[in-house]
Amino acid sequence: MKDLMRAKLHELMRARLLVERSELLEKNVKLFDFLQSEDVKGIDEEHVRLLWEQFDHMNKYSIVLGKRIDLLTSEMGEDK
């Protein structure tokens, strides 16, 4: 029973992480597209610099989410 509960928890966590990463990647693509557009020219340089910094952090966060997904996937395989 304990193993079944753990497996279900891993499945739920993995599903939530997949959704979170998907939403994050969608936002990051939109941010990148904006930063590459003509619209960015009307924004203060410091704001643009911070947006690029945000883009970088979002990419790093996505990598961390991917590692957590991989770890859960591996642990789920071991639970079987």
RACORWO-V383138 format. One line per field, one symbol per residue. phi: phi as a letter, one per 40 degrees, with the letter a starting at -180 (. if undefined). psi: psi as a letter, one per 30 degrees, with the letter a starting at -180 (. if undefined). burial: b if it has 16 or more other ideal C-beta (glycine too) atoms within 10 Angstrom, else e. Layout:
phi=???
psi=???
burial=???
//
This chain:
phi=.ccccccccccccccccccdccccccccccccdcccccccccbddcccdcccccdcccccccccdccccccccccccccc
psi=eeeeeeeeeeeeeeeeeeeeeeeeeeeeeeeeeefflffffgkkeeeeeeeeeeeeeeeeeeeeeeeeeeeeeeeeeff.
burial=eeeeeeeeebeeebeebeeebeeeeeebeeeeeeeeeeeeeeeeeeeeeebeeebeebeeebeebeeebeebeeeeeeee
//
